[in-house]
Amino acid sequence: MNSKFPFYPFLAAITLGLAPFLPEPHIVGKIRWLMGGGVGMGPMDYFDVLLHGAPWLWLFFSLFKWIQGVKKDVP
């Protein structure tokens, strides 16, 4: 089993998932907006959540698969 750390999903999540970085990561602002009820959010805002959230989903999936592979490699 390949037990290499999922570098590309990590890199995508850190760069694309958090961009723009200042004054706060974009996905953080969108999640706050959604947690507050999402009042005033349009289709473009939901699409934006999807685009900024996809690298994080990819990272979580890859980490899960990586951890499963590491557990299989340990005697």
C-alpha positions as CSV (number, residue, x, y, z in Angstrom):
1,M,0.0,0.0,0.0
2,N,1.2,3.5,-0.8
3,S,1.7,5.3,2.5
4,K,2.9,8.7,1.0
5,F,1.4,11.8,2.6
6,P,-1.3,13.3,0.2
7,F,0.8,16.4,-0.7
8,Y,-1.3,17.7,-3.6
9,P,-4.6,17.7,-1.8
10,F,-2.8,19.4,1.1
11,L,-1.3,22.0,-1.2
12,A,-4.7,22.6,-2.9
13,A,-6.5,23.0,0.4
14,I,-3.9,25.5,1.8
15,T,-3.7,27.6,-1.4
16,L,-7.1,27.4,-3.2
17,G,-9.2,26.5,-0.2
18,L,-8.0,29.5,1.9
19,A,-7.6,32.1,-0.9
20,P,-7.8,35.1,-0.5
21,F,-5.9,35.1,2.7
22,L,-6.5,38.6,4.0
23,P,-8.4,39.9,5.9
24,E,-9.7,36.3,6.5
25,P,-9.8,33.2,4.4
26,H,-12.8,33.4,2.0
27,I,-14.2,30.0,3.0
28,V,-14.3,31.1,6.7
29,G,-16.4,34.1,5.8
30,K,-18.8,32.0,3.7
31,I,-19.1,29.4,6.5
32,R,-19.9,32.1,9.0
33,W,-22.5,33.5,6.6
34,L,-24.1,30.1,6.2
35,M,-24.0,29.4,10.0
36,G,-25.8,32.7,10.4
37,G,-28.7,31.6,8.2
38,G,-27.3,32.5,4.8
39,V,-29.6,35.5,4.5
40,G,-28.8,37.3,1.3
41,M,-26.7,34.6,-0.3
42,G,-27.2,34.1,-4.0
43,P,-26.3,31.3,-6.4
44,M,-22.8,32.7,-6.9
45,D,-22.1,32.6,-3.2
46,Y,-23.1,28.9,-3.0
47,F,-21.0,28.2,-6.0
48,D,-18.1,30.0,-4.3
49,V,-18.6,27.8,-1.2
50,L,-18.4,24.8,-3.5
51,L,-15.2,26.0,-5.2
52,H,-13.4,26.9,-2.0
53,G,-14.7,23.8,-0.1
54,A,-13.8,21.2,-2.8
55,P,-10.1,21.2,-2.0
56,W,-10.9,20.6,1.7
57,L,-13.2,17.7,0.8
58,W,-10.4,16.3,-1.4
59,L,-7.9,16.7,1.5
60,F,-10.2,15.0,4.1
61,F,-10.9,12.1,1.7
62,S,-7.2,11.7,0.9
63,L,-6.2,11.8,4.6
64,F,-8.8,9.2,5.4
65,K,-7.5,6.9,2.6
66,W,-3.9,7.6,3.7
67,I,-4.6,6.8,7.4
68,Q,-6.4,3.6,6.3
69,G,-3.3,2.6,4.3
70,V,-0.9,3.5,7.1
71,K,-2.9,1.3,9.5
72,K,-2.7,-1.6,7.1
73,D,1.1,-1.2,6.8
74,V,1.6,-1.4,10.6
75,P,2.2,-4.9,11.8
